[in-house]
């Protein structure tokens, strides 16, 4: 599956707009991104596998917790400027906002 973050609009669709000079119009989007990325801290990802770049991680068995497949580590710092680490506002006040597209087991 594929998801987009921040997804705060539900049934209203993907039309996202805000006023650069009014932080009240984008603060909830920033909060949503920070909340979403808590699952991608190094501590939260410590049980996942260090996968190799340019190599497919093919699993024929369900060796993960509760008979699931294992996941590759993905930490928020891999998002560089969109990690929330160097820019905790994710570019919203500059008019260059970050949006995250999450792809699960594609």
Residue, then its C-alpha position, 0 to 999 in steps of 0.5 A: x500500500x501507499x500512503x501520504x503524510x501528513x494526511x489530516x484531511x481524510x475524506x476531503x482529499x489531498x488538496x493541502x493549502x496553508x498561509x506561509x505567514x500564519x503558522x496556525x495554518x501549518x502547525x498541525x501539519x508539522x505536528x502530524x509529521x513529527x508524530x508519524x516519524x516517531x516510528x522511525x527513530x533509531x530506537x524504534x527501528x532497532x529490531x529491523x534488519x540493516x539491508x544492503x543498498x541495491x540488493x533486493x531483500x527477498x523473504x520466502x519465510x515468515x521469520x519476524x514477530x508473530x510470523x510476519x516478514x522482517x523489515x529493513x531499517x528505515x530511520x528518519x535521518x535518511x530523509x535528510x532535509x525532511x527528517x524534522x531534525x535539521x528543520x523542525x518545521x519541515x520547510x512550511x514557513x519557507x513555502x517548501x514543505x515536505x510531504x512523505x509518501x510511504x510505500x509498504x512492501x512494494 
